Amino acid sequence: MTIFYKFLLTGYKSENGNHKWQFGRWYKFDGELDMCSAGFHCSKGIYQAFSYIQGEILAQVEVRGKHLSENDKEVWQEMRVIKSWKWNKKDNVLFAIYAAELVIDIFEKEYPSDDRPRKAIEAAKSYLNNPTTKNKRAAGDAGDAAGDAARAAGDAARAAGAAARAAGAAVRAAGAAAGDAWDAAWDARAAARAAGAAAGDAWDAWDAGAAAGDAWAAAGDAWDAWDAWDAAWDAAWDARAAARANLYKKLDKWMINHIKELRVLREI
């Protein structure tokens, strides 16, 4: 059996369509399957599922029948929930911190004397370990500072700015109102996406594309230079995609390892 995952809202409800799942029961969709709009959706990776729906219940599902597949999502004709875990605010904050820490070195390499994003991450950790009003206020201030750092980086260092935004999202997740897991989840997803942007933009392969463009302008043999330019940009795109794919694998691995820390709600 191939393992798939999806996130559900409290009460085992789907976010879209308001479908309520009865644990262990098979459900069948009788219409024509359509990605994102018709059928029962799930993902092979936990992070893939999280990137679409930020719910309070992580569900492992079994599937059968007709299906459609994309890189990070599938839609099936039949599905049932066979195991579930509780996913709360703390899990969102831990995930956001991990995502930010994966790319913080990109910012610090570009701006070694600017510790605002690093302090934001540390503030998120402090609040998580000791959720006092003082630590929450400190987290809020640190998050604002990380945002300032991201804006300061700007287009001159796009990857560094994205890394700083990841740190800011992590601290926002920690500082979300007590018990507000949804806001924390939203910020956790923002941290992961910012981390992906940082990882993709950090690759020096983009410089290869620009250098090839300059060579094309100066070259006497325009056709050969154009081929070199085109190949360089293709390589740059591939490297950027590979960097993001590698980071997303790390995010998904963290979630798989984190399952053992979650409270099992039900299991067949």
C-alpha positions in Angstrom: 0.0 0.0 0.0 1.3 3.4 -1.0 1.1 5.9 1.9 -0.6 9.2 1.3 -1.3 12.2 3.6 -3.7 15.0 3.9 -4.5 17.7 6.5 -8.0 18.0 7.9 -9.7 20.5 10.1 -11.1 19.8 13.6 -13.9 17.3 13.5 -12.3 15.5 10.5 -13.6 18.0 8.0 -12.1 18.8 4.7 -11.3 22.5 4.2 -12.9 22.5 0.8 -16.4 21.1 0.3 -17.1 20.7 4.0 -16.8 16.9 3.7 -16.7 15.2 7.1 -14.7 12.0 7.3 -15.9 9.0 9.3 -12.8 7.2 10.4 -12.0 4.0 8.5 -15.0 4.4 6.1 -14.5 4.3 2.4 -15.8 7.2 0.4 -16.3 7.2 -3.4 -16.6 10.2 -5.7 -18.9 9.3 -8.6 -18.2 12.3 -10.9 -15.3 13.1 -13.3 -12.1 13.6 -11.4 -10.5 17.1 -11.7 -7.3 18.2 -10.0 -8.1 20.7 -7.2 -11.8 20.7 -7.7 -13.4 17.2 -8.0 -12.4 14.1 -6.1 -10.5 13.2 -2.9 -7.1 14.9 -2.7 -3.9 13.8 -1.0 -0.1 14.0 -1.3 2.7 11.5 -0.9 4.7 13.9 1.2 3.5 15.5 4.5 5.0 18.8 3.6 3.3 18.7 0.2 0.0 18.1 2.0 0.7 20.9 4.4 1.5 23.4 1.6 -2.1 23.1 0.4 -4.0 22.7 3.7 -3.0 23.8 7.1 -5.3 21.8 9.4 -5.3 20.6 13.0 -5.3 16.9 12.0 -2.7 15.1 10.0 -4.3 12.1 8.3 -2.8 9.0 6.7 -5.1 7.8 3.9 -5.6 4.7 1.8 -6.8 5.1 -1.8 -8.1 3.0 -4.7 -9.8 3.4 -8.1 -9.2 6.0 -10.8 -6.8 8.9 -10.1 -4.9 11.8 -11.5 -1.4 12.8 -10.4 0.8 15.9 -10.3 4.2 16.3 -8.8 3.0 17.3 -5.3 -0.7 16.3 -5.3 -3.1 13.5 -6.4 -6.8 13.2 -6.7 -8.5 9.8 -6.2 -11.9 8.3 -6.8 -12.0 6.4 -3.5 -10.3 7.2 -0.1 -10.5 6.4 3.6 -8.6 7.7 6.7 -6.7 4.9 8.4 -4.6 6.9 10.9 -4.6 10.4 12.4 -2.4 12.6 14.5 -3.0 15.9 16.3 -1.2 18.8 14.8 -1.1 21.9 16.9 0.5 25.4 17.1 3.7 24.1 18.7 4.2 21.8 15.7 3.7 24.8 13.3 6.2 26.9 15.2 8.8 24.1 15.3 8.4 23.6 11.6 8.7 27.4 10.8 11.9 27.6 12.9 13.4 24.6 11.1 12.6 26.1 7.7 14.1 29.5 8.6 17.3 27.8 10.0 17.8 25.9 6.7 18.5 29.2 4.9 19.6 31.7 7.6 23.2 31.3 6.5 22.3 32.7 3.1 21.4 36.0 4.7 24.3 36.0 7.1 26.8 35.3 4.3 25.5 38.4 2.5 25.1 40.5 5.7 27.5 39.0 8.3 27.0 42.0 10.7 23.2 42.0 10.7 21.9 39.6 13.3 18.2 40.6 13.2 16.9 37.4 11.4 19.0 35.2 13.8 17.6 37.1 16.8 14.1 36.5 15.4 14.6 32.8 15.3 16.0 32.8 18.8 13.0 34.8 20.0 10.7 32.3 18.5 12.5 29.5 20.3 12.4 31.4 23.6 8.7 32.0 23.3 8.1 28.4 22.4 10.0 27.2 25.5 8.5 29.8 27.8 5.3 31.5 26.4 5.3 34.5 28.7 3.9 37.9 27.8 7.4 39.3 27.9 8.7 36.7 25.5 5.8 37.2 23.2 6.5 40.9 23.1 10.1 40.2 22.4 9.2 37.9 19.6 7.0 40.5 18.0 9.8 43.1 18.1 12.3 40.6 16.7 9.9 39.7 13.9 9.5 43.4 13.0 13.3 43.7 12.9 13.6 40.6 10.7 11.1 42.2 8.3 13.2 45.4 8.2 16.2 43.3 7.4 14.4 41.6 4.6 13.3 44.9 3.1 16.9 46.3 3.5 18.2 43.3 1.5 15.8 44.1 -1.3 16.6 43.2 -4.9 20.3 43.6 -4.4 20.3 40.3 -2.5 17.0 38.6 -3.2 18.0 35.3 -1.7 19.1 37.0 1.5 15.8 38.9 1.7 13.9 35.7 1.3 15.9 34.1 4.1 15.1 37.0 6.4 11.5 36.7 5.6 11.6 33.0 6.6 12.9 34.1 10.0 10.2 36.7 10.3 7.5 34.2 9.5 8.9 31.8 12.1 8.7 34.4 14.8 5.2 35.4 13.8 4.2 31.8 14.1 5.5 31.7 17.6 3.9 35.0 18.5 0.4 34.1 17.2 -2.4 34.5 19.7 -2.4 31.7 22.3 -4.2 28.7 20.9 -4.5 30.2 17.4 -3.0 27.2 15.5 -4.4 28.4 12.2 -2.4 31.7 12.2 0.7 29.8 13.3 0.2 27.3 10.5 -0.2 30.1 7.9 3.1 31.6 9.1 4.8 28.2 9.1 3.8 27.8 5.5 5.1 31.3 4.7 8.4 30.4 6.4 8.8 27.3 4.3 7.9 29.1 1.1 10.3 31.9 1.9 13.0 29.3 2.6 12.3 27.7 -0.8 12.6 31.1 -2.5 15.9 31.7 -0.7 17.3 28.3 -1.7 16.3 28.8 -5.3 17.6 32.3 -5.6 20.9 31.6 -3.9 22.3 29.4 -6.7 25.1 31.1 -8.6 23.9 29.4 -11.8 22.0 32.6 -12.5 25.4 34.3 -13.0 26.2 31.7 -15.6 23.2 32.8 -17.6 24.1 36.5 -17.4 27.7 35.7 -18.3 26.6 33.8 -21.3 24.4 36.7 -22.4 27.4 39.0 -22.3 29.4 36.5 -24.3 26.6 36.4 -26.9 26.7 40.1 -27.4 30.4 40.1 -27.9 30.7 37.0 -30.0 31.3 37.0 -33.8 29.4 33.7 -34.3 25.9 34.7 -33.1 24.3 31.3 -33.5 26.9 29.5 -31.4 26.7 32.2 -28.8 22.9 32.0 -28.7 23.1 28.3 -28.2 25.5 28.8 -25.3 23.3 31.5 -23.8 20.2 29.3 -24.1 22.0 26.3 -22.6 23.3 28.4 -19.7 19.8 29.7 -18.8 18.4 26.2 -19.0 21.1 25.1 -16.6 20.3 28.0 -14.3 16.7 27.1 -14.2 17.5 23.5 -13.6 19.9 24.4 -10.7 17.3 26.7 -9.2 14.6 24.0 -9.3 17.0 21.4 -7.9 17.9 23.7 -5.0 14.3 24.2 -4.1 13.5 20.5 -4.6 16.4 19.6 -2.2 15.1 22.0 0.4 11.5 20.7 0.1 12.9 17.1 0.6 14.4 18.3 3.9 11.2 19.9 5.0 9.3 16.7 4.2 11.9 14.6 6.0 11.6 16.8 9.1 7.8 16.3 9.1 8.2 12.5 8.7 10.6 12.4 11.6 8.3 14.7 13.6 5.4 12.3 13.4 6.8 10.3 16.4 6.4 13.5 18.5 2.7 13.8 17.6 -0.2 12.4 19.6 -2.0 9.6 17.7 -5.8 10.2 17.6 -7.0 7.1 15.9 -5.6 4.1 14.1 -7.0 1.1 12.3 
